[in-house]
Structure formats: C-alpha cells, structure tokens
Amino acid sequence: MDGTEMKKEGDKEKEKEKTEEDVVHLRREIGLLPAVCFIIGSVVGSGIFIAPKGVLVNSGSVGLSLLVWVLCGVLSLFGALCYAELGTSFTKSGGHYTYLLETLGPLPAFLRLWVEFLFIRPSVASYSSLAFGRYVVEPFFEPCSAPTVLIKVIGILGFTFVVAVNCWSVTMASRTQVTLTFIKMFAVVLIIIPGVIALAKGKTENFQNGFEFDSLKLDKLPLAFYNGLYAYGGWFYLNFITEEVINPNRNIPLAIICSMVTVTVCYVLINVAYYTMMTPAELLLSEAVAVTFANRALQGLANTIPFLVALSCLGALNGGMFGSPRMLFVGAREGHWPPIFSMIHIRRRTPMPAVLLLYPLVLVMLITGEIYQLINFASFARWFFIALATLGMLIHRYRFPHHPRPFKVPIAIAVTFTVVCFFIVGLSLFSDPWNTGISCALTLTGVPVYYVTVYRSRLPHRWRRIFNYFSKQLQILLEVAQQEIQTY
C-alpha cells in the first residue's frame, strides 16, 4: 500500500470516528466514583432526616426502631446485590422495566412503566421536593411552623432546578451529583460525631428499656419498614443507566456494595445520635428532626445543618430525575411507551422529553400531596415490582442456566430478599389499606391500557393521527431525535 492509499485509509478512519462522535446517542460517561456518588447521593436524601419519625411511630420503641433500621439496611443490601446480578446479566438501561421484560414478559414490564410515570416518580420527587422546601424555610420561622404554601413554592423551585440541569447536560448532572454527595456526607458526619461523643460520655437514658412493646402494633410494623426502606431507596438507580456506565460488569457490583455498606453504617449511627440527644417524644413532635438535633447538639452550627440537609434532599432529587427518565426512555425504545420518550436532544445528548414530560405530574402531586402519605402511596407498587424483578431473576436462572452472569448473587440472599419483599407488600394492605389500595388499583388500571395500546394497538385512527401530530410538533419544538446507534 503506497502513501496515498494509506492517507485515504487514515482519512476514512477519521471520518468514521467523527461520525460516531456526532451521532445522537447516550454516551458512557459514568465511572466508578460518579457511580458510587450516584447511589449514595440518591439514597442519602430526605429520608434519613424525616423517616426516623415514621419508623419510630410505627415500631413503638427506640430499640425496635434501631433494629428496623439495621434490617432495612441488610435487606436493601440483599436487593442491591440481586440488582448487581441483573445489571451485569442484561446490559440494557431501564432497571426494573428491563429486568421484568427479559424475565417475566411485556405485561409486568409495561405496568412498571405505567406506575412509574403515573405516581411512583411523582410521589418520590414530591417527597424530596417538600423535604427540600421544609429544610430551606423552617429555620426562618422557628419556633413557629413555616407556611405550607411557602414550603411548596421552594420545593417547586428546587425541582425545577434539577429538571433544568438534567435537560442541559449529562456531565453537568453527574458533576452536580458528585458535589452534592460530598456535601451530604459532610452533613452526615456532622450529625454522627456529637451523638457518638455524648454516648461515650454516658448519655444513654433514652436507650434504657428500649424494647418496651406496650405501644407496638404488629399491623403497623410494615409501615415502619416502609419508612426505613424508603430512606434506603435509590440503590437501584444505577441500573437505570447501565448503558452510560463505563465497564459495567466491574463498576456496577463494586459501586453497589461500597455504597450500600457505607449508607447502612451511617444510617444506624445517625439514628443513635438522634436518640442520644432527643427523647422519643421529642423526636415524634419534630417536623424536621435534623433541625431539632442541630439546635440541641450543634448550637454554633445550628443554622448550617438545615442548609446542608436541603442540599442533601436536592442530591436525592437529582439522582432520581437522572435515573428514572431512562426507564421511560428504554420502554419507549422497546415500543411500550410513546416514541417521543425515546428521543434525545440533538446537541445536549440528554433524554430531554422523558425528563420534561414528568414535570407536570410531579407539580400536581407536590401541590396536593402530604409527605407521609406519599411514602406509603408509592412504596407498595415500588416494592411489589422489585419483588417481581428478583422473582423473575430466579425463574430466569432456572430456565436459562447457561446465560452469562458476570456477577452471581448467592441463591439464599435472592430467595430471602424476594420472600421478605412479598411479605411486607402483602402485610401493608392490612396496615394502610387506603393508600396501598389506591396504589394497587392504579397499578391495575394499566392492564386495559396495555391491551388497547400495546398488545392489540386498537386506538381509533383519528386519535392516532392527533397523537402523532402532537408528537411531531413536540419533537420539532424540543429539537430531539431517535438514538442513531445501539448502545447495549
């Protein structure tokens, strides 16, 4: 080959590289540190600063509430290990949806999309937004209660900021998550240290007779676990973005294990710190537990803690809004959701429609919802489908024993996690029949929708034309296009 031909070949290679760089697709930009920060930042949010009240009121005693926190951490770690296997066995993004589709079929997968869009993501985002608003506003009104309207307005502003960041750039959203994770871990350490010091000095009166069961009601215990598991929620978000993780077979299991062990230890120590400085009655009366704790233990930094906690809530909100739209993105790519959700901004390289189209529902629930009802409302469907996904993993193992599994969780862990999840979900129907019943009913409304729109696709021709027209106009307005190359 002479010099001219070699030059031509080199030009072709450069043109090919340029073409691959310019095509519209989601890129692998999430390394190990961002992956760990993504999980910790999504898990450690508003939950640990609000849920202790929900855990205590439903468990009935200090000792049992601490046990609930430990067991929730262990259970979440078991679930995270199951999802590490699923994430390395199936290389598509999409998390719960993808695993249900691959193991149990299209109907459960579609129902997971349906509840995610209809009320799980709106509930979770509203919860975090309200917590953000509360911790921003409360310090300015102490000792009085902050106006609910103002809390919701600040929550809306925080959520709008997160949506804007996730529409603008994947890199910016990732860097925001890393920064907020380091800030929230500083807040966690700031709470743990004075509690541990006070405990070492013998301040243990709140732990004496910690297992008094006079106020324990077994039918309320699942709600204690729901509040605890809600605070640990987020360990599965990395599985939503598998196609954007660098070397997923290594980084997904490693990130999950490191982050969940860290979170469990921190959560138990935070609750010990709370009970060291506050009586159970004081904790139950507090609307913002971390603020009450700061006023008691960190008087010089009392005004700093609410600000740090607010940023922590913002980090959890950012993690959720980074991961959740990817599930809708993949569902649309598979033909189970409107095609507009599978489109990417031609310059920003972000799934902008999937992020933006969640915005209105979140606003509605944020304005109308109450913070503890939102937990129970979302938790039933979320944990039911997580249990289905791990059950599907066990079935898939049996049916396809030779399927490549770079990471394989011990069978005892997978079975234990699946059984416990189904048990908690079933028992919650008796504990809070109203919220869980509504959640169950809304989930089932997706069945006829699936058969009309996906299975038989019998939408009237006029409706389809109207739908396609609005989709096209929205595509032009948002400057988005379908992904041009396969990323899995």
C-alpha positions as a printed NumPy array, in Angstrom:
array([[  0.   ,   0.   ,   0.   ],
       [  1.546,   3.351,  -1.081],
       [  1.454,   6.62 ,   0.859],
       [ -1.609,   7.975,  -0.989],
       [ -3.705,   4.901,  -0.182],
       [ -2.582,   4.974,   3.449],
       [ -3.603,   8.628,   3.67 ],
       [ -7.012,   7.796,   2.2  ],
       [ -7.479,   4.983,   4.717],
       [ -6.498,   7.339,   7.534],
       [ -8.983,   9.949,   6.324],
       [-11.727,   7.299,   6.235],
       [-10.928,   6.262,   9.815],
       [-11.032,   9.901,  11.   ],
       [-14.326,  10.423,   9.181],
       [-15.741,   7.276,  10.808],
       [-14.623,   8.441,  14.291],
       [-16.116,  11.844,  13.672],
       [-19.36 ,  10.286,  12.528],
       [-19.585,   8.097,  15.652],
       [-18.863,  11.137,  17.82 ],
       [-21.503,  13.248,  16.107],
       [-24.358,  10.727,  16.007],
       [-27.169,  11.095,  18.522],
       [-26.806,   8.603,  21.386],
       [-26.23 ,   8.405,  25.144],
       [-22.52 ,   8.071,  25.889],
       [-20.652,   6.022,  28.521],
       [-19.517,   8.8  ,  30.854],
       [-20.161,   7.371,  34.359],
       [-17.007,   5.961,  36.009],
       [-16.655,   4.238,  39.402],
       [-16.542,   7.391,  41.574],
       [-19.575,   9.011,  39.898],
       [-21.362,   5.629,  40.137],
       [-20.716,   5.384,  43.895],
       [-21.72 ,   9.037,  44.347],
       [-24.773,   8.432,  42.193],
       [-26.016,   5.657,  44.506],
       [-25.067,   7.322,  47.81 ],
       [-26.382,  10.647,  46.548],
       [-29.69 ,   9.049,  45.532],
       [-30.088,   7.05 ,  48.762],
       [-28.973,   9.622,  51.338],
       [-31.567,  12.301,  50.762],
       [-34.569,  13.479,  52.677],
       [-35.364,  10.017,  54.09 ],
       [-32.858,   9.803,  56.923],
       [-33.782,  13.314,  58.076],
       [-37.555,  12.703,  58.033],
       [-38.204,   8.924,  58.114],
       [-36.945,   8.349,  61.726],
       [-40.258,   9.791,  62.892],
       [-42.225,   7.38 ,  60.684],
       [-40.119,   4.401,  61.789],
       [-40.492,   5.229,  65.489],
       [-44.239,   5.896,  65.449],
       [-44.913,   2.596,  63.67 ],
       [-42.398,   0.441,  65.574],
       [-43.331,   1.743,  69.029],
       [-39.915,   1.735,  70.752],
       [-36.352,   3.02 ,  70.418],
       [-34.746,  -0.432,  70.369],
       [-37.144,  -1.832,  67.787],
       [-36.78 ,   1.253,  65.592],
       [-32.982,   0.817,  65.559],
       [-33.456,  -2.86 ,  64.709],
       [-35.748,  -1.836,  61.845],
       [-33.021,   0.474,  60.513],
       [-30.43 ,  -2.325,  60.619],
       [-32.755,  -4.863,  58.974],
       [-33.767,  -2.354,  56.287],
       [-30.079,  -1.8  ,  55.546],
       [-29.397,  -5.538,  55.288],
       [-32.496,  -6.06 ,  53.141],
       [-31.523,  -3.177,  50.85 ],
       [-28.011,  -4.63 ,  50.502],
       [-29.532,  -8.007,  49.561],
       [-31.701,  -6.302,  46.965],
       [-28.764,  -4.289,  45.645],
       [-26.728,  -7.498,  45.205],
       [-29.636,  -9.051,  43.267],
       [-29.714,  -5.988,  41.042],
       [-25.947,  -6.203,  40.586],
       [-26.534,  -9.635,  39.039],
       [-29.41 ,  -8.353,  36.913],
       [-27.406,  -5.315,  35.803],
       [-24.496,  -7.424,  34.598],
       [-26.706, -10.15 ,  33.058],
       [-28.794,  -7.709,  30.991],
       [-26.763,  -4.846,  29.561],
       [-29.651,  -2.533,  28.676],
       [-30.531,   0.5  ,  30.77 ],
       [-34.022,   0.727,  32.239],
       [-33.658,  -1.044,  35.585],
       [-36.902,  -2.645,  36.803],
       [-38.578,  -2.388,  33.387],
       [-35.777,  -4.151,  31.515],
       [-35.487,  -6.988,  34.038],
       [-39.236,  -7.625,  34.097],
       [-39.319,  -7.582,  30.29 ],
       [-36.437, -10.054,  29.992],
       [-37.619, -12.45 ,  32.713],
       [-41.432, -12.239,  33.067],
       [-42.601, -10.691,  29.809],
       [-44.094,  -7.452,  28.448],
       [-47.208,  -7.02 ,  30.64 ],
       [-45.405,  -6.72 ,  34.022],
       [-42.78 ,  -4.543,  32.317],
       [-45.44 ,  -2.214,  30.911],
       [-47.198,  -1.987,  34.282],
       [-43.895,  -0.921,  35.846],
       [-43.634,   1.899,  33.296],
       [-47.26 ,   2.8  ,  33.919],
       [-46.907,   3.183,  37.697],
       [-43.507,   4.885,  37.392],
       [-44.963,   7.639,  35.238],
       [-48.375,   7.818,  36.888],
       [-47.465,   8.006,  40.571],
       [-44.16 ,   6.452,  41.738],
       [-41.85 ,   9.087,  40.288],
       [-44.264,  11.971,  41.031],
       [-44.628,  10.739,  44.645],
       [-40.901,  10.244,  45.221],
       [-39.928,  13.545,  43.586],
       [-42.675,  15.381,  45.509],
       [-41.481,  13.874,  48.782],
       [-37.891,  15.019,  48.194],
       [-39.002,  18.441,  46.951],
       [-41.205,  19.026,  50.005],
       [-38.351,  17.966,  52.284],
       [-36.024,  20.377,  50.453],
       [-38.549,  23.196,  50.839],
       [-39.11 ,  22.442,  54.524],
       [-35.403,  22.495,  55.42 ],
       [-34.836,  25.721,  53.481],
       [-37.807,  27.532,  55.052],
       [-38.053,  26.146,  58.637],
       [-35.008,  27.993,  60.124],
       [-36.518,  31.375,  59.216],
       [-39.748,  30.712,  61.137],
       [-38.605,  28.906,  64.298],
       [-40.114,  28.309,  66.788],
       [-43.29 ,  28.738,  64.724],
       [-44.378,  26.468,  61.903],
       [-43.391,  27.523,  58.41 ],
       [-46.206,  28.347,  55.94 ],
       [-47.104,  25.267,  53.906],
       [-47.538,  27.336,  50.737],
       [-44.003,  28.737,  51.022],
       [-42.559,  25.247,  51.592],
       [-44.262,  24.034,  48.415],
       [-43.102,  27.052,  46.38 ],
       [-39.466,  26.477,  47.402],
       [-39.917,  22.753,  46.672],
       [-41.154,  23.588,  43.172],
       [-38.138,  25.857,  42.582],
       [-35.746,  23.11 ,  43.718],
       [-37.388,  20.537,  41.477],
       [-37.34 ,  22.94 ,  38.52 ],
       [-33.598,  23.463,  39.004],
       [-32.979,  19.681,  38.956],
       [-35.064,  19.25 ,  35.789],
       [-33.129,  22.062,  34.086],
       [-29.749,  20.506,  34.984],
       [-30.79 ,  17.072,  33.688],
       [-32.072,  18.573,  30.438],
       [-28.927,  20.629,  29.923],
       [-26.104,  18.057,  30.19 ],
       [-25.376,  14.523,  31.399],
       [-21.918,  15.674,  32.521],
       [-23.357,  18.6  ,  34.488],
       [-25.932,  16.341,  36.172],
       [-23.172,  13.853,  37.05 ],
       [-20.876,  16.542,  38.48 ],
       [-23.773,  18.061,  40.419],
       [-24.438,  14.639,  41.935],
       [-20.796,  14.142,  42.96 ],
       [-20.646,  17.611,  44.554],
       [-23.93 ,  17.221,  46.446],
       [-22.895,  13.748,  47.657],
       [-19.723,  15.092,  49.286],
       [-21.761,  17.892,  50.892],
       [-24.363,  15.479,  52.28 ],
       [-21.698,  13.121,  53.662],
       [-20.223,  16.121,  55.478],
       [-23.687,  16.758,  56.973],
       [-23.973,  13.094,  57.996],
       [-20.597,  13.139,  59.758],
       [-21.511,  16.445,  61.425],
       [-24.568,  14.736,  62.981],
       [-22.856,  11.47 ,  63.908],
       [-19.83 ,  12.905,  65.764],
       [-21.612,  14.83 ,  68.589],
       [-24.005,  11.909,  69.089],
       [-21.165,   9.413,  69.456],
       [-19.282,  11.772,  71.813],
       [-22.378,  12.218,  74.019],
       [-22.955,   8.448,  74.017],
       [-19.341,   7.842,  75.089],
       [-19.868,  10.275,  77.978],
       [-22.71 ,   8.092,  79.261],
       [-25.802,   9.832,  77.864],
       [-27.77 ,   6.591,  77.461],
       [-31.062,   7.263,  79.271],
       [-33.116,   7.142,  76.059],
       [-31.803,   3.649,  75.286],
       [-32.774,   2.173,  78.651],
       [-35.857,  -0.04 ,  78.354],
       [-35.519,   0.428,  74.589],
       [-37.575,  -2.658,  73.802],
       [-40.816,  -1.793,  75.567],
       [-43.577,  -3.304,  73.455],
       [-46.575,  -1.636,  75.11 ],
       [-47.179,   0.632,  72.103],
       [-46.237,  -1.954,  69.468],
       [-48.94 ,  -2.82 ,  66.955],
       [-47.987,  -5.628,  64.6  ],
       [-50.231,  -4.313,  61.843],
       [-48.222,  -1.05 ,  61.852],
       [-44.802,  -2.72 ,  61.7  ],
       [-44.759,  -2.997,  57.872],
       [-45.204,   0.785,  57.73 ],
       [-42.108,   1.149,  59.913],
       [-40.224,  -0.957,  57.364],
       [-41.703,   1.103,  54.515],
       [-40.377,   4.3  ,  56.076],
       [-36.975,   2.713,  56.674],
       [-36.785,   1.147,  53.221],
       [-37.873,   4.454,  51.72 ],
       [-34.853,   6.113,  53.327],
       [-32.655,   3.399,  51.756],
       [-34.47 ,   3.69 ,  48.423],
       [-32.281,   4.558,  45.463],
       [-29.839,   1.629,  45.476],
       [-31.359,   0.511,  42.155],
       [-30.944,   3.819,  40.269],
       [-27.541,   2.877,  38.822],
       [-29.267,   0.017,  36.969],
       [-31.383,   2.603,  35.154],
       [-28.282,   3.934,  33.365],
       [-26.326,   0.73 ,  32.605],
       [-25.616,   1.856,  29.033],
       [-23.916,   5.008,  30.354],
       [-21.641,   3.262,  32.903],
       [-18.014,   2.64 ,  31.941],
       [-17.121,  -1.082,  32.299],
       [-20.489,  -2.005,  33.888],
       [-19.53 ,  -5.622,  34.695],
       [-16.938,  -4.319,  37.153],
       [-18.257,  -0.931,  38.225],
       [-21.926,  -1.793,  38.893],
       [-21.329,  -4.535,  41.545],
       [-18.416,  -2.625,  43.092],
       [-20.319,   0.65 ,  43.312],
       [-23.417,  -1.039,  44.764],
       [-21.534,  -2.942,  47.5  ],
       [-19.329,   0.01 ,  48.567],
       [-22.182,   2.494,  48.656],
       [-24.754,   0.33 ,  50.465],
       [-22.37 ,  -0.755,  53.254],
       [-21.422,   2.91 ,  53.774],
       [-25.051,   4.049,  53.835],
       [-26.2  ,   1.345,  56.301],
       [-23.448,   2.15 ,  58.815],
       [-24.135,   5.897,  58.539],
       [-27.918,   5.493,  58.931],
       [-27.678,   3.429,  62.115],
       [-25.158,   5.864,  63.626],
       [-27.341,   8.854,  62.71 ],
       [-30.334,   7.313,  64.497],
       [-28.184,   6.534,  67.542],
       [-27.122,  10.204,  67.526],
       [-30.766,  11.342,  67.328],
       [-31.824,   9.207,  70.311],
       [-28.795,  10.311,  72.304],
       [-29.869,  13.964,  72.087],
       [-33.678,  13.634,  71.895],
       [-36.298,  11.629,  73.72 ],
       [-38.695,   9.57 ,  71.593],
       [-41.491,  12.049,  72.409],
       [-39.377,  14.997,  71.22 ],
       [-38.482,  13.188,  68.023],
       [-42.143,  12.473,  67.304],
       [-43.071,  16.129,  67.83 ],
       [-40.378,  17.366,  65.458],
       [-41.31 ,  18.117,  61.848],
       [-37.627,  18.424,  60.88 ],
       [-35.617,  16.009,  63.032],
       [-32.182,  17.174,  61.89 ],
       [-33.011,  20.819,  62.721],
       [-34.153,  19.877,  66.23 ],
       [-30.979,  17.827,  66.659],
       [-28.786,  20.718,  65.476],
       [-30.432,  23.13 ,  67.928],
       [-29.686,  20.666,  70.713],
       [-26.194,  19.391,  69.818],
       [-24.646,  21.86 ,  67.363],
       [-25.709,  25.267,  68.61 ],
       [-22.845,  27.035,  66.849],
       [-23.722,  25.328,  63.561],
       [-27.485,  25.103,  64.051],
       [-28.155,  27.378,  61.081],
       [-25.819,  25.357,  58.831],
       [-27.421,  21.943,  59.263],
       [-30.786,  22.775,  57.617],
       [-28.92 ,  24.195,  54.613],
       [-26.772,  21.042,  54.309],
       [-29.822,  18.799,  54.672],
       [-31.652,  20.804,  51.994],
       [-28.724,  20.215,  49.62 ],
       [-28.858,  16.521,  50.553],
       [-32.524,  16.405,  49.538],
       [-31.609,  18.155,  46.293],
       [-28.98 ,  15.455,  45.613],
       [-31.534,  12.669,  46.064],
       [-33.929,  14.53 ,  43.79 ],
       [-31.213,  14.903,  41.158],
       [-30.329,  11.196,  41.326],
       [-33.954,  10.188,  40.863],
       [-34.5  ,  12.538,  37.942],
       [-31.274,  11.349,  36.331],
       [-32.202,   7.672,  36.527],
       [-35.981,   7.421,  36.273],
       [-36.409,   9.014,  32.813],
       [-34.025,   6.361,  31.436],
       [-36.615,   3.702,  32.288],
       [-39.246,   5.545,  30.252],
       [-36.628,   6.119,  27.532],
       [-35.914,   2.379,  27.222],
       [-39.624,   1.493,  27.427],
       [-40.347,   3.826,  24.504],
       [-37.411,   2.368,  22.591],
       [-38.947,  -1.098,  23.03 ],
       [-42.336,   0.114,  21.747],
       [-44.116,   0.01 ,  25.125],
       [-44.336,   3.776,  25.633],
       [-44.897,   6.795,  23.348],
       [-41.935,   7.189,  20.926],
       [-41.277,  10.795,  21.977],
       [-39.872,   9.47 ,  25.295],
       [-37.089,   7.602,  23.441],
       [-35.713,  10.719,  21.786],
       [-32.511,  12.579,  22.653],
       [-31.658,  16.246,  22.253],
       [-29.501,  16.543,  19.138],
       [-26.908,  18.789,  20.835],
       [-27.295,  18.232,  24.583],
       [-27.324,  14.405,  24.275],
       [-29.873,  14.157,  27.089],
       [-33.258,  12.327,  27.103],
       [-34.996,  15.687,  27.361],
       [-38.607,  14.609,  26.571],
       [-38.548,  11.844,  29.216],
       [-37.353,  14.383,  31.811],
       [-39.691,  17.225,  30.842],
       [-42.85 ,  15.138,  30.472],
       [-42.562,  14.006,  34.109],
       [-42.582,  17.627,  35.263],
       [-46.37 ,  18.362,  35.213],
       [-47.37 ,  15.244,  37.192],
       [-44.752,  15.964,  39.844],
       [-46.056,  19.515,  40.224],
       [-49.626,  18.268,  40.676],
       [-48.633,  15.779,  43.375],
       [-46.286,  18.259,  45.043],
       [-49.087,  20.791,  45.373],
       [-51.734,  18.309,  46.564],
       [-49.725,  15.648,  48.464],
       [-48.845,  15.189,  52.152],
       [-45.333,  13.993,  52.916],
       [-46.025,  10.776,  54.905],
       [-48.951,   9.709,  52.726],
       [-46.639,   9.989,  49.715],
       [-44.277,   7.389,  51.231],
       [-46.959,   4.741,  51.762],
       [-48.629,   5.599,  48.46 ],
       [-45.504,   4.996,  46.372],
       [-43.934,   2.193,  48.398],
       [-46.497,  -0.546,  47.71 ],
       [-46.077,  -0.527,  43.916],
       [-42.331,   0.12 ,  44.075],
       [-41.591,  -2.861,  46.333],
       [-44.095,  -5.133,  44.627],
       [-42.299,  -4.725,  41.307],
       [-38.858,  -5.034,  42.892],
       [-40.008,  -8.371,  44.358],
       [-41.303,  -9.393,  40.914],
       [-37.961,  -8.484,  39.324],
       [-35.942, -10.639,  41.735],
       [-38.502, -13.456,  41.366],
       [-38.002, -13.126,  37.615],
       [-34.244, -13.372,  38.144],
       [-34.696, -16.692,  39.979],
       [-37.014, -18.009,  37.244],
       [-34.567, -16.905,  34.542],
       [-31.722, -18.69 ,  36.353],
       [-33.748, -21.904,  36.317],
       [-34.852, -21.598,  32.683],
       [-31.526, -20.388,  31.259],
       [-28.757, -21.793,  33.461],
       [-26.071, -21.085,  30.833],
       [-26.923, -17.394,  30.354],
       [-23.767, -15.275,  31.032],
       [-23.828, -13.837,  34.562],
       [-20.58 , -11.936,  35.297],
       [-21.793, -11.387,  38.882],
       [-23.905, -14.03 ,  40.621],
       [-25.588, -13.429,  43.972],
       [-25.908, -16.419,  46.369],
       [-29.306, -18.114,  45.944],
       [-30.1  , -17.804,  49.677],
       [-29.797, -13.99 ,  49.503],
       [-32.01 , -13.776,  46.397],
       [-34.717, -16.031,  47.871],
       [-34.665, -14.262,  51.271],
       [-34.993, -10.839,  49.689],
       [-37.832, -11.905,  47.392],
       [-39.845, -13.606,  50.16 ],
       [-39.429, -10.707,  52.6  ],
       [-40.48 ,  -8.174,  49.939],
       [-43.664, -10.09 ,  49.094],
       [-44.42 , -10.496,  52.811],
       [-44.052,  -6.749,  53.504],
       [-46.105,  -5.846,  50.44 ],
       [-48.899,  -8.239,  51.424],
       [-48.984,  -7.139,  55.046],
       [-49.056,  -3.464,  54.083],
       [-52.516,  -3.955,  52.561],
       [-53.752,  -4.52 ,  56.134],
       [-51.61 ,  -1.761,  57.689],
       [-52.667,   1.075,  55.393],
       [-55.492,  -0.262,  53.192],
       [-56.454,   3.184,  51.874],
       [-53.126,   4.353,  50.374],
       [-51.904,   0.898,  49.381],
       [-55.348,   0.038,  47.997],
       [-55.309,   3.137,  45.792],
       [-51.772,   2.274,  44.699],
       [-52.85 ,  -1.286,  43.818],
       [-55.932,  -0.07 ,  41.937],
       [-53.932,   2.476,  39.915],
       [-51.452,  -0.27 ,  39.024],
       [-54.25 ,  -2.499,  37.701],
       [-55.61 ,   0.324,  35.521],
       [-52.555,  -0.243,  33.361],
       [-53.799,  -3.7  ,  32.272],
       [-56.554,  -2.48 ,  29.883],
       [-54.242,   0.323,  28.707],
       [-51.623,  -2.289,  27.78 ],
       [-54.087,  -4.411,  25.787],
       [-55.521,  -1.41 ,  23.943],
       [-52.318,   0.484,  23.157],
       [-49.568,  -2.166,  23.019],
       [-50.858,  -5.725,  22.703],
       [-53.559,  -5.08 ,  20.078],
       [-52.877,  -1.431,  19.292],
       [-56.528,  -0.654,  18.603],
       [-56.513,   3.094,  19.071],
       [-59.016,   4.769,  16.7  ],
       [-57.37 ,   6.119,  13.547],
       [-58.369,   9.712,  14.367],
       [-56.844,   9.512,  17.848],
       [-53.65 ,   8.074,  16.399],
       [-53.393,  10.898,  13.875],
       [-53.876,  13.517,  16.592],
       [-51.334,  11.787,  18.827],
       [-48.763,  11.566,  16.013],
       [-49.3  ,  15.22 ,  15.083],
       [-48.65 ,  16.463,  18.635],
       [-45.652,  14.124,  18.984],
       [-44.135,  15.506,  15.785],
       [-44.679,  19.126,  16.859],
       [-43.168,  18.388,  20.28 ],
       [-40.172,  16.719,  18.596],
       [-39.582,  19.831,  16.463],
       [-40.044,  22.167,  19.431],
       [-37.609,  20.27 ,  21.675],
       [-35.086,  19.556,  18.867],
       [-34.894,  15.844,  19.63 ],
       [-34.308,  12.73 ,  17.524],
       [-34.193,   8.953,  17.903],
       [-30.961,   7.334,  19.06 ],
       [-28.894,   6.529,  15.957],
       [-26.655,   3.706,  17.172],
       [-27.122,   0.755,  19.538],
       [-25.535,   1.289,  22.973],
       [-26.12 ,  -2.137,  24.546]])
